[in-house]
Amino acid sequence: RDLRTARALTYTCYQMYARQKTGIAPEYVRFGTNDMSVPGDAPFYILRPETVESFYYLSVLTGDPIYREWGWEVFQSIEKYCRTKYGYGSLKNVNLPNSVEDRMESFFMAETLKYLYLLFDPDSEIDILHKHVFNTEAHPVKILSDVATV
């Protein structure tokens, strides 16, 4: 049941990207009866990692290639619409392709790009099922099996 819910929520997150002109999700959406819309106070994208993080986890857990496909779509959109001369920038409006700002949050490289890299690295030594856990900044931490339990 939990995996089914995770897949459905991640599909919804993917749709937040896929339904925008740039292929990039706004800060949040409003859900109507049968659709979602971008509120006037949230059309921006600040390079957040949460959706691609979900793609990574579900790719590892299920082996389903759809999560890599979605990750690749997101990556291509970031490259096309967020790339700047010296890095990447936020978008003021995900439905205005030329609205990139010269501002990059630190978590973009620390988390968003890291999860995208890991999503496409089948030979990674990171084993989230048995040996590692990620902290809140996407740094892998080895699980110590010889630590006494309290």
ABEGO torsion letter per residue (X at the ends): XAAAAAAAAAAAAAAAAAABAAGBBBABBBBBAABBBBBAAAABBAGBAAAAAAAAAAAAAAGBAAAAAAAAAAAAAAAAAABBAAEBBBBABAABAAABBBBBBAAAAAAAAAAAAAAABAABABBAAAABBBBAAGBBBBBBAABBBX
